[in-house]
Amino acid sequence: MAMFDVIQYQDRTGQEMVMRFPPNGPGEFNTGSQLIVQEGQVAVFFRDGKALDTFGPGRHTLTTQNIPILSSLMSIPFGGRSPFTASVYFVSLKTFTDLKWGTKEPIVFRDS
């Protein structure tokens, strides 16, 4: 599993609602890793199916201070930087219009 020092996602199409980093599942991060969240995004850290914290636009250095639960996840320190496994979901805050949601056949809905 690759170790990531910089975590960021730039939606070049403007059509992505959510993107997981890394794309294929959890990745290895370090305390001290840089999280870069673009304007119009929020980043949500997940580990074992639980949201640990959210980050708004800007550059964030990951520490046990801004993600306190990391202190309980840490293993052996590596030169003052402790690795941990997580996924980051970048969520777009823009309003998506003209999306073609639907089915070929009408959905029966009973309201009584």
N, C-alpha and C positions, 0 to 999 in steps of 0.2 A: 504494500500500500504506500503510495507517495505521500510525502510530508509537504504540507502547503504553508508557505510563509506569507503569501498574499492571497486574499480571498475577495474576489469581485466578479461582477457580471454586468456587462453592458448589452442591453437589448438593442441590437442594430436595426431590427425590423419594426419595432414599436408594437408588435403583436403578441408578445409573450406575457401571459398573466402571472405565471409562477415558473421559476427555474430552480432546480436543486443543484447544489454544488457540494461535492463533485457529482456529475450527472449519473454515475453508475452506482451510487450508494455512499455510505459514510466514508469519510476521509480522515487522515491524521493531521491534526493541527497542533501548534505549540502555543503555550502562553507566550506572548510577545508577537504572535502573528498579527498582520495588519488586515483588518476588514474594511473594505471600501464600499460604501453604499451610495449609489447614484441618486441624484435628485429625482423624486417621483417613485422611489422604492423604499421598502422596509426589508430588513434581513431578520430572519427568525432562526435561531440556533436550536437544533433538535438532537437529542441523544436518547436512544432506546425508546423512541416513540413519544417522548415528552419534550415540550417546548421549554428551553432553558431561559431564553431571554430574547428580546427584540432590540434592533438598532435602527435608528433613522439615518438620513443622509449624512455623509461625512466619512472621515477616516477614524477608525477606532482601533486601538491596540488592545488585544485580548489579554485580560488579566483576571486574577481571582477577585479583583475589586469590582469589575463591571459584569462579571459572570460568577457570583459567589459560589455557586454549586461546583465550579471547576475544582475548588480546593479538595472536595471529597472524591473527585474523579482522577486526581493525579496519581501517577505511578512514580517511578524513580526519576529524579531530576536529571536532565541532560544539559549540563553547563548553565544552570539557572533557568532553563526553559523546559517545561514538562509537557510531553505529548499527551494528547487526548483524542478520542475518536468521536466524530459528530458529523452532522449534515447541516448545511445552511440553505435555507429557502429564501430566494430573493422574490419578493412579491411586489408587483406593479401596483401603484396607487391610482393609476389613470382610469378614467371611465371608458369602458369598451362599448362601443355602439355598433349597430348593424351586424350583430352576430347571428348566425343562422342556427339557432337552437330549435330542435323540434323533431318530430317523428313523421314517417310517411303516412301513418294512419292516425286518426284522432284518438286521444286518450279519454276513456270514459271516466268521468268524475261525478260522483254522486254526493250532493250536498243536502243533508236532511236536517 
